Amino acid sequence: MKILVACEESQVVTEAFINRGHEAMSCDRYHPGAKGLPHYQGDLFDVIHFPWDLALFFTPCTDLAVSGAKHFWYKKLDGRQYASASFFMRCQKESNHIPRTSFENPIGIMSSLFRKPDQIIQPWQFGHGETKSTCLWLKGLPVLKPTEIVEGRNQKMWLMPPSKDRAKLRSKTYLGIAKAMAEQWG
């Protein structure tokens, strides 16, 4: 299959699909491919109209996640939240030709602006003893089945101290989830 992994700087998901024999390419405007795998550094809309079989969208969540809800109305009136929501919706619209899509984002305003997610997953369902509620909006794909439920419910992401790399670290997809996506959707 030809697979687009949009807005993925870490290439964890891209690598999981390549390891299963698929043609996968990540795309991110701001970062080169971290692992040296096929990557388009540029505007997603330059490549979205290719005849992909599957596209996975990891759209930026900083201005959409409920974790920033206290900032939604009085600090984000500069348009950041509207721009992020519009990007998510544009990706939805422009990917209509792709038979299978997944949109990933934490619990946030897209559940009310767009629609309720098809599934909410946690890292502890896929071999990581941590919590990080992650919504999936699916088209043409089954919900992910847990692959390794583990004990422990560490809130590592939520408790992460401020740093220059905090957003990047918090947005990285867990390897167990990436492998489940490749195994179950590939």
Long-range contacts (C-beta under 8 A, 24 or more apart in sequence): 1-53, 1-54, 1-186, 2-50, 2-51, 2-52, 2-53, 2-54, 3-52, 3-53, 3-54, 3-55, 3-56, 3-186, 4-47, 4-48, 4-50, 4-52, 4-54, 4-55, 4-56, 4-98, 5-55, 5-56, 5-58, 6-44, 6-48, 6-55, 6-56, 6-57, 6-58, 6-59, 6-91, 7-44, 7-57, 7-58, 7-59, 7-60, 8-56, 8-58, 8-173, 9-34, 9-168, 9-171, 10-34, 10-35, 10-172, 10-173, 11-35, 11-37, 11-39, 12-172, 12-173, 12-174, 12-175, 12-178, 13-56, 13-58, 13-173, 13-178, 13-181, 13-182, 14-38, 14-39, 15-178, 16-175, 16-178, 16-179, 16-181, 16-182, 17-181, 17-182, 17-186, 19-182, 20-182, 20-183, 20-186, 21-186, 22-182, 22-186, 44-91, 45-90, 45-94, 48-91, 48-94, 48-95, 49-94, 49-97, 51-97, 52-98, 53-98, 53-99, 53-100, 54-98, 54-99, 54-100, 54-101, 54-102, 54-141, 54-185, 54-186, 55-95, 55-98, 55-100, 55-101, 55-102, 56-101, 56-102, 56-104, 56-181, 57-88, 57-91, 57-95, 57-101, 57-102, 57-103, 57-104, 58-104, 58-171, 58-173, 59-84, 59-87, 59-88, 59-91, 59-103, 59-104, 59-105, 60-84, 60-87, 60-171, 61-105, 61-106, 61-108, 61-171, 62-167, 64-88, 64-105, 64-106, 64-108, 64-109, 64-110, 65-105, 65-106, 65-107, 65-108, 66-106, 66-107, 66-108, 66-109, 67-106, 67-108, 67-158, 69-108, 72-109, 81-109, 85-109, 85-110, 85-113, 88-114, 89-113, 89-114, 92-137, 99-139, 99-140, 100-139, 100-140, 100-141, 100-185, 101-138, 101-139, 101-140, 101-141, 102-136, 102-137, 102-138, 102-139, 102-141, 102-181, 102-185, 103-136, 103-137, 103-138, 104-134, 104-135, 104-136, 104-173, 105-134, 105-135, 106-132, 106-133, 106-134, 106-135, 107-133, 107-135, 108-135, 110-135, 110-137, 111-135, 118-143, 119-143, 119-144, 121-177, 123-174, 123-176, 123-177, 124-149, 124-150, 124-151, 124-152, 124-153, 125-149, 126-174, 126-176, 126-177, 126-179, 126-180, 127-174, 127-175, 127-176, 128-174, 128-175, 128-176, 129-153, 129-154, 130-154, 130-155, 130-156, 130-157, 130-174, 131-155, 131-157, 131-158, 132-156, 132-157, 132-174, 134-177, 141-185, 142-184, 142-185, 144-177, 144-180, 144-181, 144-184, 145-180, 145-184, 146-180, 147-176, 147-179, 147-180, 147-183, 148-176
